[in-house]
Amino acid sequence: MQYIRLTRSDEFTKKLSQQVDEYLKRNNLKRYGNWRILLKVPLMFSLFLLPYFLMVFGVIENHWLMFFMTMIMGVGMAGIGLSIMHDANHGAFSKYKWLNKVMSFSMEILGGFNLNWRIQHNVLHHSFTNVHDMDEDIDSIGLLRFSPNVPRKKVHRFQVYYAWFFYGFMTLSWMTNKDFMQLRRYSKEGLLQSQNTTFKKALTQLIFSKILYYAYMILVPLLVMDVTWWQVLLGFFVMHFICGIILAFVFQVAHVMPQTEFMTKDGYTEKNDETSWAKHQMMTTANFENWNPLLTWYVGGLNYQIEHHLFPDISHVHYPKISKIVKKTAQEYGIQYNYHTTFWGAIFNHLRLLKQLGRA
């Protein structure tokens, strides 16, 4: 795969980076997470693992309560991905590389594969945000159209009504066929080299991680719990569906919005001389509900998506303060700062764009 890099030496990028560095230095802050992100580890993992162990060890045996527990696990699963795994795979969780690596494996605990995630997210999504055929986050199954650069089908006129259903399958797709398909494709495109691994080694790790995941998530409940096979699968599906819905809407309202820009590979190349990397991130990214500390805590600061895309190697615990610098600097240079006051308002606008993309 050939990469086209936008410049990072323009005046806006240099001034923004300088001001953020000065803010961190002035307040004696490191770019990494602090005690607040460390506190999230037991809390988020408790949301996910405590219901699991309560059911496995027979503390909770009522089937309706079990069903509710799987819903809580879905919320915890999303929280781990947003608040812990995400920072870790960006190397921003801790100053210790080994701790970032350990926390990055929380992806495997959730049924995913952190190697694939780093390539799709860190390499492709962050480098080519909203660029058709390069940013996999806006690629989708044929039933969904997230970009005006994707050919429209008749079925797309109804996507505003059924999109949420497919969003729920987001993590189910990861832990079944998508990880294997991605790994094969990344190998062919030479992307595994950037992660210092080979296809054979990565495939072995992927298979091993999937076996362990299915063993503790499906086999163990079948062996020790007083439930039928279909009840186990139903709970498994509910957990993933809730997690998928949460993750999908957090990601979608950050990029697939009426205010954000979309472009083709050729259009991205043409912008190489006139648009810097930082400006591109500003044009293709949006924030939402920054006034809500509880939401910011749960989604790992990804409601500050602009700041995250500009400074992915800085932990999300710093984004609320950094956002003031970004907003002020963007205003000075006449660059639009995309923001929605509420999460629900952002979701409404996302659905409005899906409706538009389905009809034109």
Contacts in CASP RR format, 6 or more apart in sequence:
PFRMAT RR
TARGET T0000
AUTHOR 0000-0000-0000
METHOD contacts of the structure
MODEL  1
MQYIRLTRSDEFTKKLSQQVDEYLKRNNLKRYGNWRILLKVPLMFSLFLL
PYFLMVFGVIENHWLMFFMTMIMGVGMAGIGLSIMHDANHGAFSKYKWLN
KVMSFSMEILGGFNLNWRIQHNVLHHSFTNVHDMDEDIDSIGLLRFSPNV
PRKKVHRFQVYYAWFFYGFMTLSWMTNKDFMQLRRYSKEGLLQSQNTTFK
KALTQLIFSKILYYAYMILVPLLVMDVTWWQVLLGFFVMHFICGIILAFV
FQVAHVMPQTEFMTKDGYTEKNDETSWAKHQMMTTANFENWNPLLTWYVG
GLNYQIEHHLFPDISHVHYPKISKIVKKTAQEYGIQYNYHTTFWGAIFNH
LRLLKQLGRA
1 189 0 8 1.000
1 190 0 8 1.000
1 191 0 8 1.000
3 127 0 8 1.000
4 268 0 8 1.000
4 269 0 8 1.000
4 272 0 8 1.000
5 127 0 8 1.000
5 277 0 8 1.000
6 271 0 8 1.000
6 272 0 8 1.000
6 275 0 8 1.000
6 276 0 8 1.000
6 277 0 8 1.000
6 280 0 8 1.000
7 13 0 8 1.000
7 272 0 8 1.000
7 276 0 8 1.000
7 277 0 8 1.000
8 276 0 8 1.000
8 277 0 8 1.000
8 278 0 8 1.000
9 276 0 8 1.000
10 276 0 8 1.000
10 278 0 8 1.000
10 279 0 8 1.000
11 333 0 8 1.000
12 276 0 8 1.000
12 278 0 8 1.000
12 279 0 8 1.000
12 329 0 8 1.000
12 330 0 8 1.000
12 333 0 8 1.000
12 335 0 8 1.000
13 276 0 8 1.000
13 277 0 8 1.000
13 278 0 8 1.000
13 279 0 8 1.000
15 329 0 8 1.000
16 278 0 8 1.000
16 310 0 8 1.000
16 325 0 8 1.000
16 326 0 8 1.000
16 329 0 8 1.000
19 325 0 8 1.000
19 329 0 8 1.000
20 311 0 8 1.000
20 314 0 8 1.000
20 322 0 8 1.000
20 325 0 8 1.000
20 326 0 8 1.000
23 29 0 8 1.000
23 321 0 8 1.000
23 322 0 8 1.000
23 325 0 8 1.000
24 30 0 8 1.000
24 31 0 8 1.000
24 318 0 8 1.000
29 318 0 8 1.000
30 95 0 8 1.000
31 92 0 8 1.000
31 311 0 8 1.000
31 313 0 8 1.000
31 314 0 8 1.000
31 315 0 8 1.000
31 318 0 8 1.000
32 91 0 8 1.000
32 92 0 8 1.000
32 93 0 8 1.000
32 94 0 8 1.000
32 95 0 8 1.000
32 315 0 8 1.000
33 87 0 8 1.000
33 92 0 8 1.000
33 93 0 8 1.000
33 94 0 8 1.000
33 315 0 8 1.000
33 317 0 8 1.000
33 318 0 8 1.000
34 315 0 8 1.000
34 317 0 8 1.000
36 317 0 8 1.000
37 83 0 8 1.000
37 84 0 8 1.000
37 87 0 8 1.000
37 93 0 8 1.000
37 315 0 8 1.000
37 316 0 8 1.000
37 317 0 8 1.000
40 83 0 8 1.000
40 84 0 8 1.000
40 297 0 8 1.000
41 84 0 8 1.000
41 103 0 8 1.000
44 76 0 8 1.000
44 79 0 8 1.000
44 80 0 8 1.000
44 83 0 8 1.000
44 84 0 8 1.000
45 80 0 8 1.000
45 106 0 8 1.000
47 72 0 8 1.000
47 73 0 8 1.000
47 75 0 8 1.000
47 76 0 8 1.000
47 79 0 8 1.000
48 73 0 8 1.000
48 74 0 8 1.000
48 76 0 8 1.000
48 77 0 8 1.000
48 80 0 8 1.000
48 110 0 8 1.000
51 60 0 8 1.000
51 69 0 8 1.000
51 70 0 8 1.000
51 72 0 8 1.000
51 73 0 8 1.000
52 69 0 8 1.000
52 73 0 8 1.000
53 59 0 8 1.000
54 60 0 8 1.000
54 69 0 8 1.000
55 66 0 8 1.000
55 69 0 8 1.000
55 221 0 8 1.000
55 225 0 8 1.000
56 220 0 8 1.000
56 221 0 8 1.000
56 224 0 8 1.000
56 225 0 8 1.000
58 225 0 8 1.000
60 66 0 8 1.000
60 69 0 8 1.000
61 226 0 8 1.000
63 227 0 8 1.000
63 231 0 8 1.000
66 227 0 8 1.000
66 231 0 8 1.000
66 235 0 8 1.000
67 234 0 8 1.000
67 235 0 8 1.000
67 238 0 8 1.000
70 235 0 8 1.000
70 236 0 8 1.000
70 238 0 8 1.000
70 239 0 8 1.000
71 238 0 8 1.000
71 239 0 8 1.000
71 242 0 8 1.000
73 239 0 8 1.000
74 238 0 8 1.000
74 239 0 8 1.000
74 240 0 8 1.000
74 242 0 8 1.000
74 243 0 8 1.000
74 246 0 8 1.000
75 242 0 8 1.000
75 243 0 8 1.000
75 246 0 8 1.000
76 243 0 8 1.000
77 110 0 8 1.000
77 171 0 8 1.000
77 239 0 8 1.000
77 240 0 8 1.000
77 242 0 8 1.000
77 243 0 8 1.000
78 242 0 8 1.000
78 243 0 8 1.000
78 244 0 8 1.000
78 246 0 8 1.000
78 247 0 8 1.000
79 246 0 8 1.000
79 298 0 8 1.000
79 299 0 8 1.000
79 300 0 8 1.000
80 106 0 8 1.000
80 109 0 8 1.000
80 110 0 8 1.000
81 106 0 8 1.000
81 107 0 8 1.000
81 110 0 8 1.000
81 247 0 8 1.000
82 246 0 8 1.000
82 247 0 8 1.000
82 250 0 8 1.000
82 298 0 8 1.000
82 299 0 8 1.000
82 300 0 8 1.000
82 301 0 8 1.000
82 302 0 8 1.000
83 297 0 8 1.000
83 298 0 8 1.000
83 299 0 8 1.000
83 300 0 8 1.000
83 316 0 8 1.000
84 93 0 8 1.000
84 103 0 8 1.000
84 106 0 8 1.000
85 103 0 8 1.000
85 104 0 8 1.000
85 106 0 8 1.000
85 107 0 8 1.000
85 110 0 8 1.000
85 114 0 8 1.000
85 117 0 8 1.000
86 300 0 8 1.000
86 302 0 8 1.000
86 316 0 8 1.000
87 93 0 8 1.000
87 103 0 8 1.000
87 300 0 8 1.000
87 315 0 8 1.000
87 316 0 8 1.000
88 94 0 8 1.000
88 99 0 8 1.000
88 100 0 8 1.000
88 101 0 8 1.000
88 102 0 8 1.000
88 103 0 8 1.000
88 104 0 8 1.000
88 106 0 8 1.000
89 100 0 8 1.000
89 104 0 8 1.000
89 107 0 8 1.000
89 114 0 8 1.000
89 117 0 8 1.000
89 118 0 8 1.000
89 121 0 8 1.000
89 122 0 8 1.000
90 122 0 8 1.000
90 312 0 8 1.000
90 313 0 8 1.000
91 97 0 8 1.000
91 100 0 8 1.000
91 313 0 8 1.000
92 100 0 8 1.000
92 312 0 8 1.000
92 313 0 8 1.000
92 314 0 8 1.000
92 315 0 8 1.000
92 316 0 8 1.000
93 99 0 8 1.000
93 100 0 8 1.000
93 103 0 8 1.000
93 315 0 8 1.000
94 100 0 8 1.000
94 103 0 8 1.000
104 114 0 8 1.000
104 118 0 8 1.000
105 114 0 8 1.000
107 113 0 8 1.000
107 114 0 8 1.000
107 117 0 8 1.000
108 114 0 8 1.000
108 209 0 8 1.000
108 212 0 8 1.000
108 213 0 8 1.000
109 213 0 8 1.000
110 171 0 8 1.000
110 175 0 8 1.000
110 243 0 8 1.000
111 171 0 8 1.000
111 174 0 8 1.000
111 175 0 8 1.000
111 209 0 8 1.000
111 210 0 8 1.000
111 213 0 8 1.000
111 217 0 8 1.000
112 171 0 8 1.000
112 174 0 8 1.000
112 175 0 8 1.000
112 179 0 8 1.000
112 209 0 8 1.000
112 213 0 8 1.000
113 174 0 8 1.000
113 179 0 8 1.000
113 183 0 8 1.000
113 205 0 8 1.000
113 206 0 8 1.000
113 209 0 8 1.000
115 183 0 8 1.000
115 192 0 8 1.000
115 195 0 8 1.000
115 197 0 8 1.000
115 202 0 8 1.000
115 205 0 8 1.000
115 206 0 8 1.000
116 179 0 8 1.000
116 182 0 8 1.000
116 183 0 8 1.000
116 186 0 8 1.000
118 195 0 8 1.000
119 182 0 8 1.000
119 186 0 8 1.000
119 191 0 8 1.000
119 192 0 8 1.000
119 194 0 8 1.000
119 195 0 8 1.000
120 136 0 8 1.000
120 137 0 8 1.000
120 182 0 8 1.000
121 137 0 8 1.000
122 312 0 8 1.000
123 191 0 8 1.000
123 194 0 8 1.000
124 134 0 8 1.000
124 135 0 8 1.000
124 136 0 8 1.000
125 135 0 8 1.000
125 136 0 8 1.000
125 137 0 8 1.000
126 309 0 8 1.000
126 312 0 8 1.000
127 134 0 8 1.000
128 134 0 8 1.000
128 135 0 8 1.000
128 268 0 8 1.000
129 135 0 8 1.000
129 255 0 8 1.000
129 280 0 8 1.000
129 281 0 8 1.000
129 284 0 8 1.000
129 285 0 8 1.000
129 309 0 8 1.000
130 138 0 8 1.000
130 147 0 8 1.000
130 255 0 8 1.000
130 260 0 8 1.000
130 261 0 8 1.000
130 262 0 8 1.000
130 263 0 8 1.000
130 284 0 8 1.000
131 263 0 8 1.000
131 264 0 8 1.000
131 265 0 8 1.000
131 268 0 8 1.000
132 138 0 8 1.000
132 147 0 8 1.000
132 149 0 8 1.000
132 150 0 8 1.000
132 262 0 8 1.000
132 263 0 8 1.000
132 264 0 8 1.000
132 265 0 8 1.000
133 139 0 8 1.000
133 264 0 8 1.000
133 265 0 8 1.000
134 265 0 8 1.000
134 268 0 8 1.000
137 251 0 8 1.000
137 255 0 8 1.000
138 146 0 8 1.000
138 147 0 8 1.000
138 255 0 8 1.000
138 256 0 8 1.000
138 262 0 8 1.000
139 146 0 8 1.000
140 146 0 8 1.000
140 166 0 8 1.000
141 166 0 8 1.000
142 153 0 8 1.000
143 155 0 8 1.000
143 156 0 8 1.000
143 159 0 8 1.000
143 162 0 8 1.000
143 166 0 8 1.000
144 156 0 8 1.000
144 159 0 8 1.000
144 163 0 8 1.000
144 166 0 8 1.000
145 152 0 8 1.000
145 153 0 8 1.000
145 156 0 8 1.000
145 159 0 8 1.000
145 354 0 8 1.000
145 357 0 8 1.000
145 358 0 8 1.000
146 252 0 8 1.000
146 256 0 8 1.000
146 354 0 8 1.000
146 357 0 8 1.000
147 256 0 8 1.000
147 262 0 8 1.000
147 357 0 8 1.000
148 262 0 8 1.000
148 357 0 8 1.000
149 262 0 8 1.000
149 263 0 8 1.000
149 264 0 8 1.000
152 357 0 8 1.000
152 358 0 8 1.000
152 360 0 8 1.000
156 357 0 8 1.000
156 358 0 8 1.000
157 358 0 8 1.000
157 359 0 8 1.000
159 354 0 8 1.000
159 357 0 8 1.000
159 358 0 8 1.000
160 351 0 8 1.000
160 354 0 8 1.000
160 355 0 8 1.000
160 358 0 8 1.000
163 351 0 8 1.000
163 354 0 8 1.000
164 245 0 8 1.000
164 248 0 8 1.000
167 244 0 8 1.000
167 245 0 8 1.000
167 248 0 8 1.000
167 249 0 8 1.000
167 252 0 8 1.000
168 240 0 8 1.000
168 241 0 8 1.000
168 242 0 8 1.000
168 243 0 8 1.000
168 244 0 8 1.000
168 245 0 8 1.000
168 248 0 8 1.000
169 240 0 8 1.000
169 241 0 8 1.000
169 244 0 8 1.000
170 243 0 8 1.000
170 244 0 8 1.000
170 245 0 8 1.000
170 247 0 8 1.000
170 248 0 8 1.000
171 240 0 8 1.000
171 243 0 8 1.000
171 244 0 8 1.000
171 247 0 8 1.000
172 237 0 8 1.000
172 240 0 8 1.000
172 241 0 8 1.000
172 244 0 8 1.000
175 210 0 8 1.000
175 213 0 8 1.000
175 240 0 8 1.000
179 206 0 8 1.000
179 210 0 8 1.000
180 206 0 8 1.000
183 192 0 8 1.000
183 199 0 8 1.000
183 202 0 8 1.000
183 203 0 8 1.000
183 206 0 8 1.000
184 199 0 8 1.000
186 192 0 8 1.000
187 199 0 8 1.000
187 202 0 8 1.000
192 198 0 8 1.000
192 199 0 8 1.000
192 202 0 8 1.000
195 202 0 8 1.000
217 236 0 8 1.000
218 232 0 8 1.000
218 233 0 8 1.000
218 236 0 8 1.000
221 227 0 8 1.000
221 232 0 8 1.000
222 229 0 8 1.000
222 232 0 8 1.000
225 232 0 8 1.000
249 347 0 8 1.000
249 350 0 8 1.000
250 299 0 8 1.000
250 302 0 8 1.000
250 303 0 8 1.000
251 302 0 8 1.000
252 350 0 8 1.000
253 286 0 8 1.000
253 288 0 8 1.000
253 340 0 8 1.000
253 343 0 8 1.000
253 346 0 8 1.000
253 347 0 8 1.000
253 349 0 8 1.000
253 350 0 8 1.000
254 285 0 8 1.000
254 286 0 8 1.000
254 287 0 8 1.000
254 288 0 8 1.000
254 302 0 8 1.000
254 305 0 8 1.000
255 284 0 8 1.000
255 285 0 8 1.000
255 286 0 8 1.000
255 305 0 8 1.000
256 350 0 8 1.000
256 353 0 8 1.000
256 354 0 8 1.000
257 286 0 8 1.000
257 338 0 8 1.000
257 340 0 8 1.000
257 346 0 8 1.000
257 349 0 8 1.000
257 350 0 8 1.000
257 353 0 8 1.000
258 349 0 8 1.000
258 352 0 8 1.000
258 353 0 8 1.000
258 356 0 8 1.000
259 286 0 8 1.000
259 336 0 8 1.000
259 338 0 8 1.000
259 349 0 8 1.000
260 283 0 8 1.000
260 284 0 8 1.000
260 285 0 8 1.000
260 286 0 8 1.000
260 338 0 8 1.000
261 283 0 8 1.000
261 284 0 8 1.000
262 284 0 8 1.000
263 271 0 8 1.000
271 280 0 8 1.000
275 283 0 8 1.000
278 310 0 8 1.000
279 335 0 8 1.000
281 306 0 8 1.000
281 309 0 8 1.000
281 310 0 8 1.000
282 306 0 8 1.000
282 310 0 8 1.000
282 330 0 8 1.000
282 335 0 8 1.000
282 336 0 8 1.000
282 337 0 8 1.000
282 338 0 8 1.000
283 336 0 8 1.000
284 309 0 8 1.000
285 305 0 8 1.000
285 306 0 8 1.000
285 309 0 8 1.000
285 338 0 8 1.000
286 305 0 8 1.000
286 306 0 8 1.000
286 338 0 8 1.000
286 339 0 8 1.000
286 340 0 8 1.000
286 346 0 8 1.000
287 303 0 8 1.000
287 304 0 8 1.000
287 305 0 8 1.000
287 306 0 8 1.000
287 307 0 8 1.000
287 323 0 8 1.000
287 337 0 8 1.000
287 338 0 8 1.000
287 339 0 8 1.000
287 340 0 8 1.000
288 303 0 8 1.000
288 305 0 8 1.000
288 339 0 8 1.000
288 340 0 8 1.000
288 341 0 8 1.000
288 342 0 8 1.000
288 343 0 8 1.000
288 345 0 8 1.000
288 346 0 8 1.000
289 295 0 8 1.000
289 303 0 8 1.000
289 340 0 8 1.000
289 341 0 8 1.000
289 342 0 8 1.000
289 343 0 8 1.000
289 346 0 8 1.000
290 296 0 8 1.000
290 303 0 8 1.000
290 304 0 8 1.000
290 320 0 8 1.000
290 323 0 8 1.000
290 339 0 8 1.000
291 341 0 8 1.000
292 303 0 8 1.000
292 343 0 8 1.000
295 303 0 8 1.000
295 343 0 8 1.000
296 303 0 8 1.000
296 304 0 8 1.000
296 316 0 8 1.000
296 319 0 8 1.000
296 320 0 8 1.000
300 316 0 8 1.000
301 308 0 8 1.000
301 316 0 8 1.000
301 319 0 8 1.000
302 308 0 8 1.000
302 316 0 8 1.000
303 343 0 8 1.000
304 316 0 8 1.000
304 319 0 8 1.000
304 320 0 8 1.000
304 322 0 8 1.000
304 323 0 8 1.000
306 323 0 8 1.000
306 326 0 8 1.000
306 337 0 8 1.000
306 338 0 8 1.000
307 314 0 8 1.000
307 319 0 8 1.000
307 322 0 8 1.000
307 323 0 8 1.000
307 326 0 8 1.000
308 316 0 8 1.000
308 319 0 8 1.000
310 326 0 8 1.000
311 322 0 8 1.000
314 322 0 8 1.000
326 337 0 8 1.000
327 337 0 8 1.000
330 336 0 8 1.000
330 337 0 8 1.000
331 337 0 8 1.000
340 346 0 8 1.000
340 349 0 8 1.000
END
